[in-house]
Amino acid sequence: MKYIENHSTDPHYNLAFEEYVFKNLPLEEGGYVLLWRNGPSIIIGKNQNSIEEINMEFVKENNIHVVRRVTGGGAVYHDLQNVNFSFITKAEELGEIDFKTYTIPVLRALESLGIPCELSGRNDITIDGKKFSGIAQSVVKGRVLNHGTLLFNSELEVLSKALNVKRDKIESKGVKSVASRVTNIKPYLKEDVDVLEFRDLILDNIFKFLNLPIEKYELTEEDKNAIQKMVDERYGTWDWNFGKSPKFNYKGYQRFAGGGVEVRLQVEKGLIEECKIYGDFFGKGDIAVLEEKLKGIKYNEEAVEEALKDIAVGDYLGRITKEEFFLCLFNLID
């Protein structure tokens, strides 16, 4: 396991940096650890509809960046008082998204600092039932990217105002607001340290848990140029971060244990002309594959069942079952 230092606080660059390491660097024994910080930003899950996940007016007024990541899950708020972690390792025959195995080093590092934390729900790390870390994961070509946030001393009021949380998600958790169910780490620390000292303590304790010395990996100029190209062509573009929502005349949304799913369809003369699937679910496959399978077929349950008969819906929607997906397709909302 090697540590790659990154002092950038530009979220466009940092998300490109992370993806480049994930998909392009030679994966030596143990993989890589990244610890990094972003300026004020909302990081959107790969399958989410950005425009509906954020408070656009507040985001613009406060110069908050919006950047899409390559993993599923929901939107999260970052600022300079938040530390992000990334582990990039071999998949080891991983059959499904697995948060616990790849998050243990972070849990143990936090426990060593006296933080009484636990992995809770689908993908949260909590203290006293309050969330301070959301974790997401991607599996590509035998590699796993497991990353998450650590709210150290973030502005929770800004977080609450910047994100639009669907009402059913709030109600399902039995709470009234985002702010009421999140917390910062700093009040639980016995020592008074700043965010950079906290980052260094986390790094030291991760490698202590792994029983390894901290060994750094240095990026080449070629690596850095390739990362900047990704920023210029993708992470810094409107198309990637917001994307164009298709015209639609049917919209179905449901929330399940495995996450929320929203389906938008443009149906003309009984045929599905366009399909877009949004949500905070975790799936390994590219959701565009599932969307394409539905285009050009009749909009009825029998035709959709036939079109998807050889498709493992869970590959694209994670823990969402085919039966649950059908509820989104055929139980419509305004």
Secondary structure, DSSP 8 states (H G I E B T S, - for coil): -EE-------HHHHHHHHHHHHHHS---TT-EEEEE--SSEEEE-TTS-HHHHB-HHHHHHTT-EEEE-SS-S--EEE-TTEEEEEEEEE-SS--S--HHHHHHHHHHHHHHTT--EEEETTTEEEETTEEEEEEEEEEETTEEEEEEEEESS--HHHHHHHB---HHHHHHTT-S-SGGGB--SGGG-SS---HHHHHHHHHHHHHHHHT----B----HHHHHHHHHHIIIIITSHHHHT------SEEEEEEETTEEEEEEEEEETTEEEEEEEEES---SS-HHHHHHHHTTSBSSHHHHHHHTTT--HHHHHTT--HHHHHHHHHS---
